[in-house]
Amino acid sequence: MSIASSIPHTVTRERRQPWLRSVPAPLTPSPAAPATAAPVTAVPATDEGERTAYGVVPAGLPEVVATPLVPTCDGRRVEYANFDHGASTPALAHVVSAVERATATYSSVHRGQGWTSQVSSHYYEAAREEVARFVGAREGDEVVFTRNTTDSFNMLARALPRRTQVIVFATEHHATLLPWEERRTTRLPVPLTHTDAEALLRDALKRSTSSSILVVLSGASNVTGEYWRVGRLAAIARARGARVALDAAQLVGHRRVDLETLGVDYVAFSGHKIYAPYGAGVLVGRADWLDKAAPYLAGGGATAAVGALSTTWKTGPARHEGGTPNVLGAVALAAACATIREHRGAIESHERAVTERLVDGLRAIEGVETFSIFGDDADRAPVVTFTVDGIESSLVSAALSAEHGIGVRDGKFCAHLLVDTLLSDEEASVTTAVRVSAGLATTHEHVERLLAAVASLAADGPGTAYEQVEGRGWVPVGDQRETLVDLPW
């Protein structure tokens, strides 16, 4: 993973690694919400951060891009309350800055002698090093850039030795549940407790007769936000000689990941989940399976030599990165990793406060049911999934958006098996749920606006009449909000 040495020594440190430019100043409190938004009680700032109704939000949080104003069905414009971080996060301001700086010298990588090609090549390989640091990659681990977590696990599935058995929990996101050869995959049921998860895994490993086993684990549930005890599960797998792949898409933005400490062999995550929505993801892990596998993308850049009758493929990350790579996506991912590493403590403190208020607030609302895999006291990221008695989840999300300027997610969250299990005790008509997922764009006012809006829905239903429109779902009757916006180009 050594940084490319072909860049002339006159290139400054700042230009070599655009994401290591001075870290942005701590985020200043947002201006007061428009008068038409839900009222916000002013709170004094402190040296430690902003004092809110649920504690001190630490200073030093990295800045995200400006939050837009969005229209409501009654003609107001309010600051958008983004509770859909679990699907995609907004960009960090520092990420945008790094991409803009890298764009100024963007060119082809690895095979060009021009100055800009040399600079772009160096950015790309330095980004690999930054990502490796972020997840505690070991000597000999490979960092392969992909499109996203789904792409990473599909690549790993293609690289498995023949007859490898895969063990995966039914709780998983489809990205980690579906890529594996079905006849060689064992799906474990949704566990009741952490101890139950360990027992299920031990039993599956004991019954396996395969000499090659891959255990696939999630770091945090994308449905409930609950953290899995990855270290303990990985130790059980290693005792049987199995390898472990970790889906960290919902984890690395909230908690530190270290391959050696956790005892896992592979880790995958996406830039768009950690404030770098520029189309890049990554697979980091042991080289042997990857170097022996057929190239994921056959083409230029993956080849060492091509003859009339034979082709010799490269080893290392290039073997699976055929074609022109997403250099700017890699830069964005590296910038996000560096920024999150720098601000990890402040991010975790902020999210603890937000999570506590969200969980306690939603559970206190009559008519609202929240869901957990491991129990109400389980440690979790700032994610809560719930239903509102008597109101379809898609109508809940539509009303939150149209009436309050709040963005949430409804449905089964690409984790159908888990959601079906969680909702199995509900009425037969309840087949989907609502998920709120907070992050760096979440403010105190957003949280309180959400809780007030859900309480109003649970008590009185939507504040206006809705109809279902093909292609749009539930919309307010006579909706006057803009249905089109100017295209960015």
SULKAHU-V522991 format. One record per helix or strand. SS is the DSSP state (H for helix, E for strand). FROM is the first residue (numbers start at 1). LEN is the number of residues. Records with the same first field share a line. If there is no record, write none. Layout:
# SULKAHU-V522991
SS->FROM-LEN + FROM-LEN
This chain:
# SULKAHU-V522991
H->13-4 + 18-3 + 93-11 + 115-20 + 149-11 + 174-4 + 182-3 + 194-14 + 230-10 + 259-4 + 271-3 + 287-6 + 317-4 + 327-16 + 344-20 + 393-12 + 416-7 + 444-17
E->45-2 + 49-4 + 55-4 + 64-1 + 69-3 + 77-3 + 81-2 + 84-1 + 92-1 + 142-5 + 165-5 + 185-4 + 213-6 + 220-1 + 226-2 + 243-5 + 266-5 + 281-5 + 303-4 + 311-3 + 368-3 + 380-1 + 383-6 + 391-1 + 406-2 + 409-3 + 433-5 + 466-4 + 473-4
